[in-house]
Amino acid sequence: MSDVAFVTCDLLDDYPEKNIQVVTPSMDGKSFKSYGARKIFAGQVVTVKCFEDNSRVKELLATDGTGKVLVVDGGASMRCALMGDMIAESAVQQHWNGVVIYGCIRDVDAIAELDLGVHALAAIPQKSQRKGLGEVDLGLCFGGVTIHSGDYLYADNNGILITQEKLVDF
């Protein structure tokens, strides 16, 4: 497991002068849950926007992810999963620190055993289609924040923070 140690609450308290965005839970039940074995994770963001097609997610998580977190805007779809155990295993093999999906995952028991930070809205057994759709390195907007590739993400069981500056080593 990762030896990254921080608490998102403390980061907010310790860096009041920094422009730290907090991903907010919504009143319509679209709040992130932690699914991976790595409960505390951070990294430089890579963004992907896709709707019910995990082609780009699979492609990106099969590349070197050292020091990175993939942030996926799946449009909050509850109809299919954008990541399952095989893609998550690829992320571990490629040294990704974590994945945040504004949408669903599947194979939650297997993912819970992997040394990977995973936050998603929900789980569903239905897999997504693969039509080669999706865009990488776009600005994403959800949870009251705007996230760009190159930003830094910090996540734990308290929530998710986004900042343009690296706050702690990971």
N, C-alpha and C positions, 0 to 999 in steps of 0.2 A: 504494500500500500504506500501511497505517497506520504512524505513527511512534511507536507505543507501544513503550517499551523497559523490560523487566524480565525477570528470570529467577525462576521460581517458587521455586527452591531458595534464592535470595537473599532473597526476601520472607519465607520461613520463618525464615531466619537473622536478618534485620534486625528482625523484629517478634515476638520470642519471647513478649512479654506479651499479644499479641492472641490471640483465640480463632479460630485459623485451622484449618479442616477440610481434610483432604487426601483427595481421592477415591482410594480404594485399588483397585489391580488385584485381580482375584479369581483364585483357583486354578482355576476352571472355564473360563478363557479369555475371560471377559467384561471385557476391558480396552479402554480407548479408544484409537483411532488418529486421527491428524490427517489430514484430507482437503482442507481449503481452502488457498488460496494464502497467506492470512494465518496465519502460524505462531505469532504471539504476539498474544493478544487478551484483552480484559477488558471488563467492563461490569456494569451493574446487571441483576439477574436478573428475568426474567419466566418463570413456570413453566406448563407444560401437561402434563396426564396423558392419554394416549390409548393405545389398544391396537389396532394394525393398522388405524387410521383417521387419516389426516393432515388432516382437515378443519380442525381448530383450528390446526394448524401453518401451513397455507396462509393462513388468515384473519389470524393474528397477524403473520406475516412480510410481509403486504401493508399493514401499518400502520407509522407512524413508529417506528423502532427506534433513534433516535439515542442513543448511549451505553448500549445495552442488549445483553444476550445472552439468547437464548431457550434454556431448558433443558427438554428433552422427556423425560418418562418413558414410554417405549414398552414397558415391561415386559420389556425385553431380547429382544423377539421377533426371531427370525431368519428369519421367513417372508415379510416384505415390507418395503419401504423407506418411511420416513416423510418423506423429502425427496429431491427430484431436482433437476436443473439449473434447471428453470423456477421452482420455488419459491425456490431459492437465489438466482437472479437477481433475483427480487422483493425478497428480503432485502437484497441489495446496493443496489438502487434506493431502498429505504426506510431505508438507513443503519444497519442492524443491524451490530454489531461481530462477532457470532458466534452459532453454534448448537451446542449440545451435545445429542446424541441417545443416550439409553440404548436403542438399537435400531439399525436399519440405515438406510443411504442408498443411492442409486443415481446413475448418471451421474457416476461419480467423476472421469473425465478432464476433463469440463466444469467440475465443481466445483473441481478443482485449479487452474483458471485464474482463478477469481473471487476478488476482494478481500474475503474473508469467512473468519473463523475457523470451522472445522467439525471437531468431534470426534464420532465415532460408534463403535459397537462393531464394525461390519462393513459390507460392501456386498453388495447382492443386486439383481438386475435386476427382480424382481417389484415392481410398484407396490402401494400400499395401496388399500383401499376408502375411499370417501367417503360416510359415512352421517350426517355431522353430529355425530358423537360426540366426546367429550373434555371435560375440565374444566380451567379456567384458574385460576391463582393458588392452587393447592393446595400444601401441603408435600409435597415428594418425598423419598423415601428410597431411595438406591442407592449402591453403592460405599463403604459405611460412613459416609455423611454424610446429613444432612438439609438440604434446600435449600428456601428460601422465596422468593417474589417479594419483591424489595426487597433481598435479599442481594447481595453482589458476588462475581463470578467472575473468576479470573485463570487463564489457560491458556497453556501453551507445550508444547514437545515433551517436557518432563520430567513433565508432568501437569497436574492441575486442582486449584485451591484455591477454597474458599468461605469468605467472612467476612462479618460483619454491618457491617463498617466499610470505607470506601473507603481503600485503602492508597496507590495511585498514581493520577495523572491518566491518563485515556484518552480 
